[in-house]
């Protein structure tokens, strides 16, 4: 918990994942991480970040905007679970109970989302 995810990128990249792209915010962009991704033949979709005195170019801003349209689909789910459904802290003892609690939170989110989608696009009777 004391180490930021960007410092443990090797543990975050699972070998069984069949996806070829890595999507992340600008905190994950570094030469070391880009080298790890290239060595594993993964495509980097990590946001660019500006530096002091050297803001992002219009092309880089457009690229970040395109990447955000993909990332937002996942980020909204985590945001809803963190803000609306009891936060991100899991207070259980043991991995099995933690997985069960997270699974129930995912199920509750999916049920809530189904209700929202039904209200937005009701089925004709």
Buried (B, 14 or more C-beta within 10 A) or exposed (E): EEEEEBEEBEEEBEEEEEEEEBBBBEEBBEEEBBEBBEEEEBEBBBBBEEEEEEEBEEEBEEBBEEBEEEBEEEEEBEEEBEEEEEEEEEEEEEEEEEEEBEEEBEEEBEEEEEEEEEEEEEEEE
